[in-house]
Amino acid sequence: MRSYRYLDLITAAFVAVLIICNVAAAKVVVLGPFAFDGGTLLFPLAYIFGDVLTEVYGYRRSRRVIWSGFFLLALASLTFSLVAALPALDQAEVKPFAQAFDRLFSLVPRIVLGSLLAYWAGEFSNSYVLAKMKLASKGRYFGLRAVSSTLVGEAVDTSVFLLVAFFGVYPAAVLWLMFASNYVFKVGVEVVFLPLTTAVAIWLKRAEGEDYYDVGTNFNPFKIR
């Protein structure tokens, strides 16, 4: 593989967004008609990064970034859970902070598992659809391809998370309301930021001298190299 000037920076930003979203998800917020975990505010950026990565660098490199994000997100979740499980220093000045930390980061295993599986399935769906549509359209209609891949990826992501994390906990009507709220907001953010996403993709193609087409690419998500 050739080296690129900005791939490492985009990878770092992508992983940072994932970890920030995982922490922010501890609080449920209300924004107008929407009610969702705080991580949803920033999470659409992960799909914007995913679109840019696949569009410019191709599915194979995006696959490496997605796996990097998966393992680092798992490490962050396990670390937070482990720290929350360990006893705190028995001093009056420390206890309030320890209790606050424990309440935030004593993550329910189903939520952690749901978050990891949803991220993995959603990001790979997004990247696969974008790469395949690029081949079919011969590189045209990036805006349409970006939105279409996000529609698929976010649907997979939101469905997997809610089913793994909350199926049997909330009634079907509540799960559907949560799905609709999350899905509409996430896709809406993608559409709003589409002009910026397009401009960044065009700039990166020129700066990197790359506009990768996945001709002959093995799309198996488990093939790391």
PyMOL commands that set and color helices and strands:
alter all, ss='L'
color gray80, all
select helices_A, chain A and resi 7-24+38-41+44-57+59-85+95-105+109-137+142-166+172-192+194-208
alter helices_A, ss='H'
color red, helices_A
select strands_A, chain A and resi 28-31+34-37
alter strands_A, ss='S'
color yellow, strands_A
deselect
rebuild
show_as cartoon
